[in-house]
Amino acid sequence: MAEPISPYDVAIVGLGPTGATLANLLGAAGLSVLVLEKEAGIFPLPRAIHFDGEVLRILQGAGLRDEVLAIARAGTQGMHFVNAAGDTMLIRGGTSALGPHGCANNYYFHQPQLEAVLRTGLARFPRVELRLQHALTGVVTDAQGVTLSVRDTQSGRESTARARYVVGCDGARSPVRQHMGSRMQDLGLRQPWLVFDVVLEQSMALPDHTVQYCDPARPMTYCNVVGPRRRWEIMVMPGDDHEALVQPASLWQMVAPWVKPEQARLERAAIYTFHSVIAQGWRQGRLLLAGDACHQTPPFLGQGMCAGIRDAANLAWKLEAVLSRQAPDALLDTYETERSPHVRSLIELAVRLGNIIQTTDPAMAAERDAKFRAGRPEIFELPPQMLGAGAFDAASGTPAGQPFPQPRLADGRLLDELLGRRSAVIGSAEAIASASPATLEHWQRAGAIVIDRPEAPLANWLDAHAARAVVLRPDRYIVGVARTGPDLDRISQYLPVAP
């Protein structure tokens, strides 16, 4: 007997920011999606507090830009690394100016509010089904799809569901990853920190920016989150009594230089171990991993949640292409090859910054301070977001494999509002005309938008890269830059097309 058609294109296990973003992106593509979440509602306390400009651009692609901006603030003054003497050693830049993604480079937010926006967004899509209080209990794969065993945690009722692909967005202890047997590689940082969140109840003269207090006696981080919310992250030192450390008397004593109990309300205090790990094997046939299920990064760059949302964006267009039969299943193999090197580079950078912050030996701290004191504070930004080998033309050279900028166009729209979920070819009329008839047909079958009269911001970008044309994927990463007609023909073959 023939296998019945799977009722869901994709099942997502876990409805944190990664799973909810993926569900919104797949819902916007018209796919049928089942989301399983074992909890009854949104965890009400703060966790992640930072995302970057690329993440806002991804959420813009999900149709939620305005809603997200309404609950976030731009990180205008960056992050300052300050030693025990009060000297600023290092600055991660911040600005509210229009960055390469058509927004500020950094934002701060309260995670429960962001999750509420993402969940409300799912109501727009009739083909997205959300099952709260449903836990995954079993997975069986076959040639046509995946059978999921599910338990309703409220009633205890067992059921099954079928999907063509399953994505485990189910956190650091991921049951999907455990089923796959993917091994986690430790990249060298494992350190407990106390996270202390408060809500101010009166106006305070606290820094507007994030401060990394690199004091060997007790390293700390201070964050101006959003509205009256403030956070201190406090390194747990050898010999600390963990149970005593989270008692109110100890907490308020440690932050006494900045705030007193009568000035703020304690919202949360918990000890977390910061990890730096990455999975080996993000895909096993029809099973995939995303977010904390396949990587965990220390918070010193604020990139943990960002990395998961980038996973969702990379995976969403590939699943859409494969499920619509525009691309072979093998396209999904490029998910890990592209994302894993980029995630690894961010984890390694976060570990290096953590080594600066977490120095507790006074002699080593003095040596560190002397190196930084040699000049003015260094200002740094994240390195360019560069994919590992995958679905782009590395032969065309940089900036292939990097995000294309999102300028504001003459009609007031941002570029992605014009492009939508489509691939794109942008170039001069002469360059577009130089493409072969087969390439022109390929663009049409791929559903690509062709812009042959680029306005100033786009034309200026082409000139700056000595390019006649550029080809973009639906996730706005650059497939390649063309300097000749044959270049354009070769690069265009990376765009998936319907058979």
C-alpha positions as CSV (number, residue, x, y, z in Angstrom):
1,M,0.0,0.0,0.0
2,A,1.3,3.5,-0.9
3,E,2.5,5.7,2.0
4,P,-0.1,8.4,2.7
5,I,1.0,11.9,2.2
6,S,2.5,13.4,5.4
7,P,0.1,15.9,7.0
8,Y,2.9,18.3,7.9
9,D,5.8,19.5,5.8
10,V,7.9,20.3,8.9
11,A,7.6,19.5,12.6
12,I,9.4,21.8,15.0
13,V,10.2,20.6,18.5
14,G,10.6,23.6,20.8
15,L,9.0,27.1,20.7
16,G,11.8,29.3,22.0
17,P,13.1,32.1,19.8
18,T,14.7,29.8,17.3
19,G,11.7,27.5,16.9
20,A,9.3,30.4,16.8
21,T,11.3,32.3,14.2
22,L,11.6,29.2,12.0
23,A,7.8,28.5,12.3
24,N,7.1,32.1,11.3
25,L,9.4,31.9,8.3
26,L,8.0,28.6,7.1
27,G,4.4,29.8,7.7
28,A,5.1,32.8,5.6
29,A,6.2,30.4,2.8
30,G,2.9,28.6,3.0
31,L,4.2,25.3,4.4
32,S,2.3,23.1,6.8
33,V,4.0,23.2,10.2
34,L,3.5,21.4,13.5
35,V,5.1,23.0,16.5
36,L,5.5,20.9,19.7
37,E,6.2,22.7,23.0
38,K,6.3,20.9,26.3
39,E,5.6,24.0,28.4
40,A,2.2,25.6,28.9
41,G,3.3,29.2,28.2
42,I,6.2,31.6,27.8
43,F,8.8,31.5,30.5
44,P,8.1,34.8,32.3
45,L,11.6,35.7,33.4
46,P,14.4,37.4,31.5
47,R,17.1,35.3,29.7
48,A,18.5,36.6,26.4
49,I,18.7,40.4,26.2
50,H,20.5,41.2,23.0
51,F,20.2,40.8,19.3
52,D,21.9,42.3,16.3
53,G,21.0,44.0,13.1
54,E,20.9,40.8,11.0
55,V,18.5,39.3,13.5
56,L,16.1,42.2,13.1
57,R,16.4,41.9,9.4
58,I,15.4,38.2,9.6
59,L,12.4,39.1,11.8
60,Q,11.6,41.8,9.2
61,G,11.5,39.0,6.7
62,A,9.0,37.2,8.9
63,G,6.8,40.4,8.8
64,L,7.5,41.4,12.4
65,R,9.9,44.3,12.2
66,D,7.6,47.0,13.6
67,E,6.3,44.7,16.4
68,V,9.9,43.9,17.4
69,L,11.1,47.5,17.3
70,A,8.2,48.4,19.6
71,I,9.7,46.2,22.4
72,A,13.4,46.8,21.8
73,R,15.9,49.6,22.1
74,A,18.9,50.4,19.9
75,G,22.3,49.8,21.7
76,T,23.7,53.2,20.8
77,Q,26.8,53.3,23.0
78,G,28.1,49.7,22.7
79,M,30.0,47.6,25.3
80,H,32.9,49.0,27.3
81,F,35.6,46.7,28.9
82,V,36.8,48.5,32.0
83,N,39.6,47.3,34.4
84,A,39.7,47.6,38.1
85,A,41.3,51.1,38.0
86,G,38.3,52.3,35.9
87,D,40.3,52.5,32.6
88,T,38.4,51.6,29.4
89,M,40.5,49.1,27.6
90,L,38.3,47.9,24.8
91,I,35.0,49.0,23.2
92,R,32.6,47.1,21.1
93,G,31.0,49.9,18.9
94,G,27.4,50.8,19.0
95,T,25.3,53.3,17.1
96,S,21.6,54.0,16.3
97,A,22.6,55.0,12.7
98,L,21.4,52.9,9.8
99,G,23.7,49.9,9.6
100,P,24.2,47.5,6.7
101,H,21.0,45.6,7.5
102,G,18.8,48.7,7.3
103,C,18.7,49.2,11.1
104,A,20.9,49.8,14.1
105,N,23.7,47.2,14.7
106,N,22.6,46.1,18.2
107,Y,19.3,46.0,20.2
108,Y,18.4,45.1,23.7
109,F,15.1,43.5,24.7
110,H,13.2,41.5,27.3
111,Q,12.9,37.9,26.1
112,P,9.3,37.2,27.2
113,Q,8.1,40.2,25.2
114,L,10.0,39.0,22.1
115,E,8.6,35.5,22.4
116,A,5.1,36.9,22.7
117,V,5.6,38.8,19.5
118,L,6.8,35.7,17.7
119,R,3.9,33.5,19.0
120,T,1.3,36.1,18.1
121,G,2.9,36.2,14.6
122,L,2.1,32.5,14.2
123,A,-1.6,33.2,14.3
124,R,-1.4,34.7,10.8
125,F,-0.7,31.3,9.3
126,P,-3.6,28.8,9.1
127,R,-1.2,26.0,8.2
128,V,0.9,26.4,11.3
129,E,-0.4,24.3,14.2
130,L,0.8,24.9,17.7
131,R,0.5,22.2,20.4
132,L,1.5,23.5,23.8
133,Q,2.1,21.1,26.7
134,H,3.0,18.3,24.2
135,A,6.3,16.5,24.7
136,L,8.2,14.5,22.2
137,T,8.6,10.9,23.4
138,G,9.8,9.0,20.3
139,V,11.1,9.4,16.7
140,V,11.0,6.9,13.9
141,T,12.3,7.8,10.5
142,D,11.6,6.1,7.1
143,A,12.1,6.9,3.5
144,Q,9.0,9.1,3.3
145,G,9.2,11.0,6.5
146,V,9.2,10.9,10.3
147,T,6.7,9.5,12.8
148,L,6.7,11.4,16.1
149,S,5.3,10.0,19.3
150,V,3.9,12.8,21.4
151,R,2.5,12.9,25.0
152,D,0.0,15.6,26.1
153,T,1.6,16.5,29.4
154,Q,-1.7,17.7,30.9
155,S,-3.9,14.7,30.1
156,G,-1.2,12.1,29.6
157,R,-2.8,11.1,26.2
158,E,-0.4,9.6,23.7
159,S,-0.6,10.4,20.0
160,T,1.5,10.3,16.8
161,A,2.2,12.8,14.0
162,R,3.8,12.6,10.7
163,A,6.1,15.1,9.0
164,R,8.5,15.1,6.1
165,Y,11.2,16.8,8.1
166,V,11.8,17.5,11.8
167,V,13.8,20.3,13.3
168,G,14.9,20.0,16.9
169,C,14.9,23.6,18.4
170,D,14.6,21.9,21.8
171,G,17.5,23.4,23.7
172,A,20.8,22.4,25.3
173,R,19.4,19.0,26.4
174,S,17.7,18.4,23.0
175,P,15.9,15.0,22.9
176,V,16.1,15.3,19.1
177,R,19.9,15.6,19.3
178,Q,20.1,12.7,21.7
179,H,18.0,10.5,19.2
180,M,20.4,11.5,16.4
181,G,23.5,10.7,18.6
182,S,25.3,13.9,17.5
183,R,28.3,14.5,19.7
184,M,29.0,17.9,21.3
185,Q,32.5,19.3,21.1
186,D,33.7,21.4,24.0
187,L,35.5,24.6,22.8
188,G,37.1,25.3,26.2
189,L,35.0,27.6,28.4
190,R,32.9,26.2,31.3
191,Q,32.4,28.8,34.1
192,P,29.6,29.4,36.5
193,W,28.2,33.0,36.7
194,L,25.4,34.5,38.8
195,V,22.8,36.3,36.7
196,F,21.0,39.0,38.7
197,D,18.0,40.9,37.1
198,V,16.3,43.9,38.6
199,V,13.6,46.4,37.7
200,L,14.4,49.9,38.8
201,E,11.8,51.7,40.8
202,Q,13.3,55.1,40.6
203,S,15.6,57.0,38.3
204,M,19.3,56.0,38.7
205,A,22.6,57.4,37.4
206,L,23.6,54.1,35.8
207,P,25.5,53.8,32.5
208,D,23.5,53.7,29.3
209,H,25.9,51.2,27.8
210,T,27.0,47.7,28.7
211,V,30.1,47.5,31.0
212,Q,32.4,44.6,31.4
213,Y,34.1,45.1,34.7
214,C,37.3,43.2,34.3
215,D,38.3,43.3,38.0
216,P,40.3,40.2,39.0
217,A,38.8,40.4,42.5
218,R,35.3,39.8,41.0
219,P,34.6,40.1,37.3
220,M,31.1,41.5,36.5
221,T,29.0,42.6,33.6
222,Y,26.4,45.4,33.8
223,C,23.7,45.7,31.1
224,N,21.1,48.4,30.5
225,V,18.4,46.1,29.1
226,V,15.2,47.9,28.1
227,G,13.0,50.3,30.0
228,P,13.7,50.0,33.8
229,R,15.3,46.6,33.5
230,R,19.0,46.2,34.4
231,R,21.2,43.1,34.7
232,W,24.4,42.2,36.5
233,E,26.3,39.1,35.6
234,I,28.7,38.2,38.4
235,M,31.4,35.6,38.1
236,V,31.3,32.8,40.7
237,M,34.7,32.6,42.3
238,P,36.4,29.5,43.7
239,G,35.2,28.9,47.3
240,D,31.9,30.7,46.8
241,D,28.9,29.1,48.5
242,H,26.4,28.9,45.6
243,E,23.4,28.7,47.9
244,A,24.5,31.7,49.9
245,L,25.4,33.6,46.8
246,V,21.8,33.8,45.6
247,Q,20.4,35.0,48.9
248,P,19.1,38.7,48.8
249,A,21.7,39.9,51.3
250,S,24.6,38.6,49.3
251,L,23.1,39.9,46.0
252,W,22.5,43.4,47.1
253,Q,25.9,43.6,48.8
254,M,27.7,42.7,45.5
255,V,25.8,45.4,43.5
256,A,25.9,48.0,46.3
257,P,28.2,50.4,44.4
258,W,25.4,50.8,41.8
259,V,22.0,50.1,43.3
260,K,20.3,49.5,46.7
261,P,17.3,47.3,47.6
262,E,15.0,50.2,48.1
263,Q,15.8,51.5,44.5
264,A,15.0,48.3,42.6
265,R,12.9,45.1,42.6
266,L,14.7,41.8,42.3
267,E,13.3,39.9,39.4
268,R,15.6,36.9,39.1
269,A,18.8,35.6,40.5
270,A,20.2,32.3,39.3
271,I,23.6,30.6,38.7
272,Y,24.3,29.4,35.2
273,T,27.3,27.7,33.8
274,F,28.5,29.4,30.6
275,H,29.4,26.8,28.0
276,S,31.2,26.8,24.6
277,V,30.1,23.7,22.7
278,I,29.1,22.8,19.1
279,A,27.5,19.7,17.8
280,Q,29.1,17.4,15.2
281,G,26.2,16.5,13.0
282,W,23.4,19.0,12.6
283,R,21.5,16.7,10.1
284,Q,20.7,13.0,10.1
285,G,18.4,12.4,7.1
286,R,15.1,14.0,7.8
287,L,16.1,15.2,11.3
288,L,17.9,18.5,11.8
289,L,19.0,20.7,14.8
290,A,19.0,24.4,15.3
291,G,19.8,26.9,18.1
292,D,21.0,25.7,21.5
293,A,20.4,22.1,20.4
294,C,23.5,22.3,18.2
295,H,25.6,25.1,19.7
296,Q,26.0,27.1,23.0
297,T,28.1,30.2,23.3
298,P,29.2,32.2,26.3
299,P,27.2,35.5,26.5
300,F,30.2,37.9,26.2
301,L,29.1,38.8,22.6
302,G,25.4,38.5,23.1
303,Q,25.3,36.0,20.2
304,G,23.6,32.9,21.6
305,M,20.1,33.7,20.5
306,C,21.3,35.5,17.4
307,A,23.1,32.3,16.2
308,G,19.9,30.3,16.6
309,I,17.8,32.8,14.6
310,R,20.5,32.8,11.9
311,D,20.1,29.0,11.8
312,A,16.4,29.4,11.3
313,A,16.9,31.8,8.4
314,N,19.4,29.6,6.7
315,L,17.2,26.5,7.1
316,A,13.9,28.1,6.2
317,W,14.6,28.9,2.6
318,K,16.3,25.6,2.0
319,L,13.4,23.6,3.4
320,E,11.0,25.6,1.3
321,A,13.1,24.9,-1.8
322,V,13.4,21.2,-1.1
323,L,9.8,20.7,-0.1
324,S,8.6,22.6,-3.3
325,R,10.9,20.4,-5.3
326,Q,12.9,23.4,-6.6
327,A,16.0,21.9,-5.1
328,P,17.3,18.4,-4.3
329,D,17.3,17.1,-0.7
330,A,21.1,17.5,-0.8
331,L,20.7,21.2,-0.4
332,L,20.0,20.6,3.3
333,D,23.5,19.2,3.6
334,T,24.8,22.8,3.1
335,Y,23.0,23.9,6.3
336,E,25.7,22.6,8.7
337,T,28.6,23.3,6.3
338,E,27.6,26.9,6.0
339,R,26.5,27.6,9.6
340,S,28.8,25.6,11.7
341,P,32.1,27.5,10.8
342,H,30.4,30.8,11.4
343,V,29.0,29.7,14.8
344,R,32.4,28.3,15.7
345,S,34.1,31.6,14.9
346,L,31.7,33.5,17.1
347,I,32.1,31.0,20.0
348,E,35.9,31.3,19.7
349,L,35.7,35.1,19.8
350,A,33.4,35.0,22.8
351,V,35.8,32.7,24.5
352,R,38.7,35.1,23.8
353,L,36.7,38.0,25.2
354,G,35.8,35.8,28.2
355,N,39.5,35.2,28.9
356,I,39.9,39.0,29.1
357,I,37.0,39.5,31.4
358,Q,37.5,36.4,33.6
359,T,41.1,37.0,34.4
360,T,41.3,36.6,38.2
361,D,45.1,36.4,38.7
362,P,46.3,39.9,39.7
363,A,49.6,39.6,38.0
364,M,48.0,38.4,34.7
365,A,45.4,41.2,35.0
366,A,48.2,43.8,35.5
367,E,49.9,42.4,32.4
368,R,46.6,42.6,30.4
369,D,46.0,46.2,31.6
370,A,49.5,47.2,30.5
371,K,49.0,45.9,27.0
372,F,45.8,47.9,26.6
373,R,47.2,51.0,28.3
374,A,49.8,51.3,25.5
375,G,47.2,53.1,23.3
376,R,43.7,54.5,23.1
377,P,40.9,52.0,23.7
378,E,40.5,49.7,20.7
379,I,37.0,49.8,19.1
380,F,35.9,46.5,17.5
381,E,32.9,45.1,15.8
382,L,31.9,41.6,14.9
383,P,33.8,40.2,12.0
384,P,31.8,39.9,8.7
385,Q,29.3,37.1,8.8
386,M,30.9,34.6,6.5
387,L,29.4,31.2,5.6
388,G,31.4,28.0,5.4
389,A,31.4,26.1,2.1
390,G,27.9,25.7,0.7
391,A,25.3,27.0,-1.7
392,F,27.2,30.0,-3.1
393,D,30.0,30.5,-5.6
394,A,33.1,30.8,-3.6
395,A,35.1,31.0,-6.9
396,S,33.8,34.5,-7.4
397,G,35.6,35.6,-4.2
398,T,34.6,38.0,-1.4
399,P,31.9,39.0,-0.7
400,A,30.3,35.8,-1.8
401,G,28.9,34.0,1.2
402,Q,28.3,37.3,3.1
403,P,25.0,39.1,3.6
404,F,24.1,41.8,1.1
405,P,23.3,45.2,2.6
406,Q,19.8,46.4,2.9
407,P,19.6,50.1,1.9
408,R,16.5,52.2,1.9
409,L,15.3,52.8,-1.7
410,A,14.0,56.0,-3.2
411,D,10.4,55.1,-2.7
412,G,11.0,54.7,1.1
413,R,11.0,50.9,1.2
414,L,13.9,48.9,2.5
415,L,15.4,46.6,-0.1
416,D,14.0,43.4,1.4
417,E,10.5,44.8,1.2
418,L,11.0,44.9,-2.6
419,L,12.6,41.5,-2.9
420,G,10.3,39.5,-0.6
421,R,11.3,35.8,-0.2
422,R,12.7,35.6,-3.7
423,S,16.2,35.2,-5.0
424,A,17.5,38.3,-6.8
425,V,19.8,39.4,-9.6
426,I,20.9,43.0,-9.5
427,G,23.1,44.5,-12.2
428,S,23.3,47.0,-15.0
429,A,21.1,46.6,-18.1
430,E,24.2,45.7,-20.1
431,A,25.3,43.0,-17.6
432,I,21.8,41.5,-17.4
433,A,21.6,41.4,-21.3
434,S,24.9,39.6,-21.4
435,A,23.4,36.5,-19.7
436,S,22.8,33.5,-21.9
437,P,19.2,32.6,-22.9
438,A,19.5,29.5,-20.6
439,T,20.4,31.7,-17.7
440,L,17.4,34.0,-18.4
441,E,15.2,31.0,-18.3
442,H,16.9,29.8,-15.1
443,W,16.1,33.0,-13.4
444,Q,12.4,32.8,-14.5
445,R,12.1,29.2,-13.2
446,A,13.8,30.2,-10.0
447,G,11.3,33.0,-9.4
448,A,14.1,35.5,-9.1
449,I,13.5,39.2,-9.2
450,V,15.8,40.9,-11.8
451,I,16.8,44.5,-11.2
452,D,18.5,45.9,-14.3
453,R,18.3,49.6,-13.4
454,P,19.7,49.6,-9.9
455,E,19.3,52.9,-8.1
456,A,22.2,54.7,-6.4
457,P,22.8,52.6,-3.2
458,L,22.8,49.4,-5.2
459,A,24.8,50.8,-8.1
460,N,27.3,52.2,-5.7
461,W,27.7,48.8,-4.1
462,L,28.4,47.2,-7.4
463,D,31.0,49.9,-8.3
464,A,32.7,49.5,-4.9
465,H,33.1,45.8,-5.6
466,A,34.1,46.2,-9.3
467,A,31.0,44.0,-10.1
468,R,28.7,44.1,-13.1
469,A,26.0,42.1,-11.3
470,V,25.3,40.3,-8.0
471,V,23.1,37.3,-7.3
472,L,21.3,36.9,-4.0
473,R,19.7,34.0,-2.2
474,P,16.3,34.3,-0.5
475,D,18.1,34.7,2.8
476,R,20.0,37.7,1.4
477,Y,23.4,36.1,1.4
478,I,25.4,36.7,-1.8
479,V,25.6,33.8,-4.2
480,G,28.4,35.5,-6.1
481,V,29.5,38.7,-7.9
482,A,29.8,38.7,-11.7
483,R,32.4,40.7,-13.6
484,T,31.7,39.0,-16.9
485,G,28.8,37.4,-18.7
486,P,30.1,33.9,-18.1
487,D,30.5,34.7,-14.4
488,L,26.8,35.6,-14.3
489,D,25.9,32.3,-16.1
490,R,28.0,30.2,-13.7
491,I,26.8,31.9,-10.5
492,S,23.1,31.8,-11.5
493,Q,23.2,28.0,-11.5
494,Y,23.3,28.0,-7.7
495,L,19.7,29.3,-7.6
496,P,17.3,26.4,-7.1
497,V,14.7,25.9,-9.8
498,A,11.6,23.9,-10.3
499,P,12.1,20.8,-12.5
